[in-house]
Amino acid sequence: MLKTLAGKHRSTMTKMAAKHKARIDTPGGPRVCFEARIERKNRKPLVARFGGIPLRQQRSAKVVDRRPVWVDYPQKELITRLLADTCEVCGATGDVQVHHVRALADLARAGWPPSDWARVMLDRRRKTLVACTACHDRIHEARTAGSLTP
């Protein structure tokens, strides 16, 4: 039974190949390809071709590799601020951390007037603040205490 199915499949493929086989003229001479053509009224037919490209080695061909474009990205501002190793709230130098808020609008909703650290973030229009360990701890203590009060 498998032989008969394989035979049917092969004969169907042969018929399909014969139906779509076409000979086209190319600059390198006539070539054989497969071509599907849909005739249309009052318009040019739609034609799709597969093959017909000569696969010969071109000894005179030149391979021109373009050099990749070098893009020198400037250092990110946050990295520069971290490398300064200075607290943006109190000006202390040494062990610094980054405090981050999801949106600057959250700072405005927290209550007015904003605290010193929130004012620095709002003035700079930055969602990050480089702060020393002491200031960072005070920021989080103030936020948890403020969120517990009604």
C-alpha positions as CSV (number, residue, x, y, z in Angstrom):
1,M,0.0,0.0,0.0
2,L,2.8,2.4,0.8
3,K,4.4,1.8,-2.6
4,T,1.2,2.8,-4.3
5,L,0.8,6.0,-2.3
6,A,4.4,6.9,-3.0
7,G,3.9,6.2,-6.7
8,K,0.8,8.4,-6.7
9,H,2.6,11.2,-4.9
10,R,5.5,11.0,-7.4
11,S,3.3,11.0,-10.4
12,T,1.3,14.1,-9.0
13,M,4.6,15.9,-8.5
14,T,5.8,15.0,-12.0
15,K,2.5,16.3,-13.5
16,M,2.8,19.5,-11.4
17,A,6.4,20.0,-12.4
18,A,5.6,19.5,-16.0
19,K,2.6,21.9,-15.8
20,H,4.7,24.8,-14.3
21,K,8.0,24.2,-16.1
22,A,9.0,27.1,-18.3
23,R,12.0,28.2,-20.3
24,I,13.0,31.8,-20.0
25,D,15.6,33.9,-21.8
26,T,18.3,35.4,-19.5
27,P,21.4,37.4,-20.2
28,G,23.3,34.2,-19.6
29,G,21.2,32.3,-22.1
30,P,18.0,30.3,-21.9
31,R,17.2,28.8,-18.4
32,V,14.6,26.4,-17.1
33,C,12.5,27.5,-14.2
34,F,9.1,26.9,-12.6
35,E,6.5,29.5,-13.3
36,A,3.0,30.1,-12.0
37,R,0.9,32.4,-14.1
38,I,-2.5,33.8,-13.5
39,E,-4.2,35.4,-16.5
40,R,-6.3,38.5,-15.9
41,K,-8.8,40.3,-18.0
42,N,-7.6,43.6,-19.5
43,R,-4.4,43.5,-17.4
44,K,-1.0,41.9,-17.4
45,P,-0.9,38.4,-16.0
46,L,0.5,37.8,-12.5
47,V,3.7,35.8,-12.8
48,A,5.8,34.1,-10.1
49,R,9.0,32.4,-11.0
50,F,11.3,30.0,-9.1
51,G,14.7,29.3,-10.5
52,G,16.2,30.5,-13.8
53,I,19.2,31.9,-12.1
54,P,22.6,30.7,-13.3
55,L,24.6,29.1,-10.5
56,R,28.0,29.6,-12.1
57,Q,31.1,30.8,-10.3
58,Q,32.1,34.3,-11.4
59,R,35.9,34.5,-11.2
60,S,35.9,38.3,-11.8
61,A,33.4,39.0,-9.0
62,K,34.5,41.4,-6.3
63,V,33.3,41.0,-2.8
64,V,32.9,44.4,-1.2
65,D,32.5,44.3,2.5
66,R,31.4,47.6,4.0
67,R,33.0,48.5,7.3
68,P,30.4,48.6,10.0
69,V,29.4,52.1,11.1
70,W,31.0,52.8,14.5
71,V,28.6,54.4,16.9
72,D,30.2,55.8,20.0
73,Y,27.4,56.0,22.5
74,P,28.0,58.7,25.1
75,Q,28.1,57.6,28.7
76,K,24.7,57.5,30.3
77,E,24.0,60.4,32.7
78,L,23.2,58.1,35.5
79,I,26.5,56.4,35.3
80,T,28.3,59.8,35.3
81,R,26.3,60.7,38.4
82,L,27.2,57.4,40.1
83,L,30.9,57.8,39.3
84,A,30.8,61.3,40.9
85,D,30.2,59.3,44.2
86,T,28.4,62.3,45.7
87,C,25.0,62.4,47.4
88,E,22.6,64.7,45.5
89,V,20.6,65.4,48.7
90,C,23.3,66.3,51.3
91,G,26.5,66.5,49.2
92,A,28.3,63.7,51.2
93,T,30.9,61.7,49.3
94,G,31.4,58.0,49.6
95,D,29.0,55.0,49.6
96,V,26.1,56.1,47.3
97,Q,23.0,54.3,46.1
98,V,20.3,55.0,43.6
99,H,16.8,55.8,44.6
100,H,14.2,55.2,41.9
101,V,10.5,56.2,41.5
102,R,8.1,54.8,38.9
103,A,6.8,58.2,37.8
104,L,7.5,61.8,38.7
105,A,3.8,62.3,39.0
106,D,3.9,60.0,42.1
107,L,6.1,62.6,43.8
108,A,3.6,65.4,43.2
109,R,0.8,63.2,44.6
110,A,2.8,62.3,47.7
111,G,1.9,65.7,49.3
112,W,2.9,69.3,48.9
113,P,5.4,70.8,49.6
114,P,7.7,68.0,48.6
115,S,10.6,67.0,50.8
116,D,14.2,67.9,49.9
117,W,14.9,64.7,48.0
118,A,11.7,64.9,46.0
119,R,12.4,68.6,45.2
120,V,15.8,67.5,43.7
121,M,14.2,64.9,41.6
122,L,11.4,67.2,40.4
123,D,13.8,70.1,39.6
124,R,16.0,67.8,37.5
125,R,13.1,65.9,36.0
126,R,14.7,62.6,36.8
127,K,13.2,59.5,38.2
128,T,16.5,58.5,39.8
129,L,18.4,60.1,42.7
130,V,21.9,59.3,43.8
131,A,21.9,59.3,47.5
132,C,24.2,58.3,50.4
133,T,23.1,55.4,52.6
134,A,21.8,57.7,55.3
135,C,19.7,59.8,53.0
136,H,18.4,56.7,51.2
137,D,17.3,55.2,54.5
138,R,15.6,58.5,55.4
139,I,13.8,58.5,52.1
140,H,12.4,55.0,52.7
141,E,11.5,55.7,56.3
142,A,9.6,58.8,55.3
143,R,7.8,57.0,52.6
144,T,6.6,54.1,54.8
145,A,5.6,56.4,57.6
146,G,3.7,58.6,55.1
147,S,1.9,55.6,53.6
148,L,0.8,54.3,57.0
149,T,-1.0,57.6,58.0
150,P,-4.4,58.2,56.6
